[in-house]
């Protein structure tokens, strides 16, 4: 049986980028994914919020991330459809936008407060009396599917092996993970990276390994073709889900994630929309804070109605257009930094997940992490990577 240097579980942006970076270093890598079309990356808007750094770490990652995106199509020899467009962070007519300026002043590049009329000039499809105004800023954007394809193609050109299969477990021999199990056979590796997003915690838990990763059930509407042209990415100026994420990931609630299904907080609708270059359009998003992975309790028809009602209040042009409901798990950590690196007290297994703003920050982390593990986690040291290690919580 072939023993790989690395097996990477999960072909979202995290797994695709990490597997590529490891293969770039000449390592033998197997990338395994179950082929689920409704993964977080595949349901993503694809926004690159390179302006959104709030401290030295996130500002550095945002700067490095946008630099990578601007040349990524050339590097990978395939289009990612990178572009920059106007982001509109809209608020309701009864909201005083000036009261939100302090909130946006914390970012490395602060969005600018504009009137409803100025917002309408940027996005003529907006219903003028539906908003009180907006904050605006230039925002990066890629096509998530094309970005994945570009990484995967470049990975295979470097000799990486890619396989569609469900990982049913990790092979554990005493205090070492030696590979993975699928429905048909086992695969051996010196190292396993779990980059399975919202499924990572459950997979590790099955091997008696615990990590402080959390997830939301995110729901969107996918409209396959919209003839009306949208010029901007629209999101709410006040996103409600971040407070709920803080509650869901608090140490006091951590044990709930390993027990029976539990509802941490009520569902939240953060209305937004993005149109891709081919005219397909995503309307989002509902976030549900439940500890289980089951989707059967979600009323998809009710969710669709809520999503449509939320966006058509601002963009009547999207009313009654054909589309379908989609669901995915979106993972996050306790402190808005990703959760990466080796797990304590066991060898051979790493986690690479929990990116709050993946398209903005993940690419430089993947490259630096691959270099860090390849160097034996010693030379050269990387203080930024070391701030993201899972051990920051286990040592707390």
C-alpha positions, 0 to 999 in steps of 0.5 A, spaced: 500 500 500 502 506 498 503 511 503 502 518 502 506 524 505 499 527 506 492 526 505 487 532 505 480 531 507 475 536 504 475 539 497 473 546 499 477 552 498 481 550 505 483 543 502 484 545 495 489 550 497 492 546 502 493 540 497 496 545 492 501 548 496 503 541 499 504 538 492 508 545 490 513 543 495 514 536 492 510 532 497 506 526 495 498 528 496 492 525 496 486 529 496 479 526 498 472 529 498 465 526 498 463 530 492 457 534 495 455 539 491 452 543 497 459 545 500 460 551 504 465 553 498 460 551 493 455 555 496 459 561 497 458 568 494 466 568 493 467 575 496 474 577 498 474 582 503 481 585 503 479 591 506 476 588 513 483 587 517 482 589 524 488 588 527 496 586 525 494 579 523 488 580 519 491 586 516 497 582 514 493 576 511 488 581 507 494 584 504 497 578 502 490 575 500 488 580 495 495 580 492 495 572 491 488 573 488 490 578 483 495 574 480 492 567 482 489 565 475 496 566 472 499 562 477 494 556 476 493 557 469 486 557 469 481 563 470 478 564 477 474 570 474 477 575 479 474 582 479 473 588 483 466 591 484 462 595 489 460 592 495 453 595 498 452 594 505 445 597 506 441 599 512 433 600 513 430 607 512 429 607 520 436 606 521 441 612 522 447 610 518 452 615 522 451 611 528 454 605 524 460 609 522 464 607 528 463 600 527 466 601 520 472 605 522 475 599 525 477 596 519 484 597 515 480 601 509 473 603 512 467 603 508 464 610 506 457 612 508 453 614 502 445 616 501 440 612 498 440 616 492 448 614 491 447 607 493 441 607 487 446 610 482 451 604 484 446 599 483 440 602 479 436 595 480 435 597 488 428 600 490 430 607 492 425 607 498 427 600 501 433 603 504 436 608 508 443 608 505 449 604 505 456 603 506 460 602 500 467 600 498 471 596 493 471 589 494 474 583 491 470 577 488 472 570 485 467 565 482 468 559 487 467 553 483 472 556 478 477 557 483 476 550 486 477 547 479 483 552 478 487 549 484 485 542 483 487 542 476 494 545 478 494 540 484 494 534 479 499 537 474 504 537 480 502 530 481 497 530 486 492 525 486 484 526 487 479 522 489 471 522 490 470 518 496 466 519 503 471 518 509 468 514 514 473 514 519 481 515 521 485 510 522 488 510 529 494 506 532 495 508 539 497 515 539 498 516 532 493 517 526 496 513 520 491 514 515 483 514 513 478 509 512 473 509 506 467 505 504 472 500 500 479 501 503 484 504 507 489 509 505 495 510 509 499 517 510 505 520 514 500 526 516 492 527 515 489 534 514 482 535 516 479 540 512 472 538 512 469 545 514 463 543 518 464 536 518 471 536 521 469 536 528 464 530 528 470 526 524 475 528 529 470 526 535 469 519 532 477 518 533 476 520 540 479 527 538 476 534 540 477 541 537 473 547 538 470 548 531 463 550 530 458 551 525 452 554 522 447 551 517 447 556 512 441 557 507 441 560 500 437 561 494 441 559 487 438 562 481 441 559 475 440 565 470 438 572 471 437 577 465 437 583 469 444 585 470 446 587 478 453 591 478 454 590 486 455 585 491 449 587 496 450 585 504 447 588 510 450 593 514 448 590 520 450 582 520 446 579 526 449 572 525 456 574 529 453 575 535 450 569 535 456 565 533 460 568 539 454 565 543 455 558 540 462 558 540 463 560 548 466 555 552 460 554 556 456 551 550 462 547 548 460 541 551 453 541 547 456 540 540 458 533 542 451 531 545 445 530 542 442 535 537 441 542 541 439 549 538 443 554 540 440 560 538 434 562 533 435 562 526 438 569 523 436 572 516 442 576 513 439 579 506 444 579 501 445 577 493 451 576 488 451 575 481 456 571 477 459 573 470 455 568 467 448 571 470 447 566 475 445 569 482 445 567 489 441 570 494 442 569 502 443 567 507 439 564 513 444 561 518 441 556 523 445 555 530 444 547 531 449 542 533 447 537 529 448 536 522 441 534 520 437 538 514 431 534 515 428 539 520 429 545 516 423 547 512 426 549 505 419 552 502 419 556 508 426 558 508 425 560 500 420 564 502 423 568 507 430 569 502 425 571 497 421 576 501 428 579 504 431 580 497 425 583 493 424 588 498 430 591 495 431 588 488 424 587 486 427 585 479 428 578 482 421 577 484 418 570 482 425 568 478 426 560 478 431 558 483 432 552 488 434 552 495 441 550 497 444 548 504 451 548 507 455 548 513 459 554 515 465 553 520 468 558 525 472 558 531 471 562 538 476 568 536 475 569 528 482 566 527 482 559 523 484 553 527 490 549 524 495 545 526 497 539 529 492 536 535 495 535 542 497 529 545 497 525 538 501 525 532 500 524 524 493 529 524 492 536 523 486 540 522 485 546 517 479 549 518 474 555 521 476 560 516 471 566 518 473 570 511 476 564 507 477 568 500 480 574 504 485 570 508 486 563 507 490 563 501 496 566 504 495 561 510 495 555 506 502 557 503 505 559 510 502 553 513 505 548 508 512 551 509 511 551 516 509 543 516 514 542 511 520 545 515 518 540 521 515 546 525 521 549 527 525 552 521 523 557 519 519 559 525 512 563 523 509 567 528 503 568 524 501 561 523 503 559 531 498 564 533 492 560 529 494 553 532 489 549 535 493 549 542 492 556 543 485 553 546 488 547 549 493 551 553 489 556 555 
